[in-house]
Protein backbone atom coordinates (compact mmCIF):
# COMPACT_ATOMS: atom_id res chain seq x y z
CA UNK A 1 0.00 0.00 0.00
CA UNK A 2 2.85 2.39 0.81
CA UNK A 3 4.34 1.80 -2.62
CA UNK A 4 1.04 2.66 -4.31
CA UNK A 5 0.64 5.87 -2.32
CA UNK A 6 4.26 6.88 -2.90
CA UNK A 7 3.89 6.20 -6.61
CA UNK A 8 0.70 8.28 -6.74
CA UNK A 9 2.38 11.15 -4.93
CA UNK A 10 5.40 10.94 -7.24
CA UNK A 11 3.16 10.76 -10.29
CA UNK A 12 1.16 13.77 -9.12
CA UNK A 13 4.20 15.92 -8.40
CA UNK A 14 6.51 15.00 -11.26
CA UNK A 15 4.99 16.41 -14.44
CA UNK A 16 4.33 20.06 -13.70
CA UNK A 17 6.04 21.11 -10.51
CA UNK A 18 8.95 23.51 -10.34
CA UNK A 19 10.64 25.65 -7.74
CA UNK A 20 8.40 28.59 -8.69
CA UNK A 21 5.17 26.63 -8.37
CA UNK A 22 3.31 27.27 -5.13
CA UNK A 23 -0.08 25.72 -5.95
CA UNK A 24 -0.66 22.23 -7.29
CA UNK A 25 -4.21 21.39 -8.39
CA UNK A 26 -4.92 17.67 -8.79
CA UNK A 27 -8.13 16.31 -10.22
CA UNK A 28 -9.72 13.13 -9.00
CA UNK A 29 -12.88 11.25 -9.79
CA UNK A 30 -15.30 9.16 -7.83
CA UNK A 31 -14.56 5.46 -7.48
CA UNK A 32 -11.89 3.00 -6.49
CA UNK A 33 -9.61 3.97 -9.36
CA UNK A 34 -8.63 7.08 -7.47
CA UNK A 35 -8.18 5.34 -4.12
CA UNK A 36 -4.40 6.03 -4.00
CA UNK A 37 -5.05 9.75 -4.46
CA UNK A 38 -7.77 9.70 -1.81
CA UNK A 39 -5.40 8.03 0.67
CA UNK A 40 -2.65 10.50 -0.21
CA UNK A 41 -5.10 13.34 0.35
CA UNK A 42 -6.26 12.02 3.73
CA UNK A 43 -2.69 11.52 4.96
CA UNK A 44 -1.33 14.68 3.29
CA UNK A 45 1.39 12.62 1.63
CA UNK A 46 1.91 14.94 -1.32
CA UNK A 47 2.64 17.86 0.99
CA UNK A 48 4.92 15.64 3.10
CA UNK A 49 6.99 14.43 0.15
CA UNK A 50 7.11 17.89 -1.41
CA UNK A 51 8.49 19.25 1.85
CA UNK A 52 11.10 16.49 2.03
CA UNK A 53 12.10 17.38 -1.56
CA UNK A 54 12.70 20.99 -0.52
CA UNK A 55 9.41 22.47 -1.76
CA UNK A 56 8.18 23.89 1.53
CA UNK A 57 5.55 26.33 0.30
CA UNK A 58 3.51 23.96 -1.89
CA UNK A 59 -0.24 24.15 -1.42
CA UNK A 60 -2.24 21.24 -2.85
CA UNK A 61 -5.85 21.61 -3.92
CA UNK A 62 -8.09 18.85 -5.20
CA UNK A 63 -10.80 19.17 -7.80
CA UNK A 64 -13.33 16.35 -8.09
CA UNK A 65 -14.91 15.69 -11.47
CA UNK A 66 -17.63 13.24 -12.43
CA UNK A 67 -16.13 12.16 -15.73
CA UNK A 68 -12.96 11.91 -17.76
CA UNK A 69 -13.97 14.41 -20.43
CA UNK A 70 -14.56 17.13 -17.84
CA UNK A 71 -11.18 16.40 -16.25
CA UNK A 72 -9.48 16.54 -19.65
CA UNK A 73 -11.14 19.88 -20.42
CA UNK A 74 -9.89 21.24 -17.09
CA UNK A 75 -6.36 20.06 -17.90
CA UNK A 76 -6.42 21.61 -21.37
CA UNK A 77 -7.70 24.92 -20.00
CA UNK A 78 -5.00 25.02 -17.32
CA UNK A 79 -7.45 24.80 -14.42
CA UNK A 80 -5.75 21.69 -13.02
CA UNK A 81 -2.13 20.54 -13.15
CA UNK A 82 -2.64 16.79 -13.03
CA UNK A 83 -5.51 14.53 -14.11
CA UNK A 84 -6.30 10.94 -13.17
CA UNK A 85 -8.85 9.43 -15.58
N, C-alpha and C positions, 0 to 999 in steps of 0.2 A: 504494500500500500504506500509506503514511504517513497518508493521509486516512482510510482505513478504520479504522486503529488509533486515530487521534485521535477519530474519530466514536464508536468503541466505548467509549473511555475517557470521553468527554463524556457519552454515553448512560448509562454505568454510574454516574457520579457525580452527574448532574443531579437525578434524582427525589427522593432521600431524604437528601441530605447537608446538614448544617448545621454551624455553628461548634461546637456542642456534641457532635457525633458523632465518636467516636474509633475506631469499628470499622465497617467496611463489609463485608458478606458478600454475595458475588456468586455466583449459581448458574450452572453451565455444564453442558452435556451432551456426550456423545460425538458426534463427527462433524465434518464440515467446516463446518457451519453456525455453529459456535462458534470457528472459526479466528481471527477478530480478537481474541476474548477470550483465547485461548490465547497468541497472540503478545504481547498486552498483559501477560499474566501473566509470560511468560518474560523480557520486557524491563523489567518493573516500571514500565510506563508510567502506570498509574493513580496510583501513589504519586508518580511524578515530576510529573505534572500537578497533583495535589492540593497538592504542596509549592509549586509555582510559583503556585498560586492562594491561598497563604497558609494552607493547612491542613496544618501540619507534623506533627501527631501522629496522622495517619490510619493505621490498620492495616487492611490488606485481607486478607480470608480468602476462599477459594473453596470452594464445595460442589459436588460433581459428582453429578448425578442421571441415572438411566437413562431417564427419560421426562418428558414435559411435565406430566402430572397430578401427579406427585410434586413437581416444582418448583413448580407452582401451589399445592399444599397447603402447602409450606414458606413460600411468600410470604404466604399467608393467615394462617398461624400466627405470622408474625413472625420465623421462624427465619432467613430471608434478606432482604436489602434490595432486591435486583434479580434479575430472572429473565430468562433468554434461552431461549425455547422455539421 
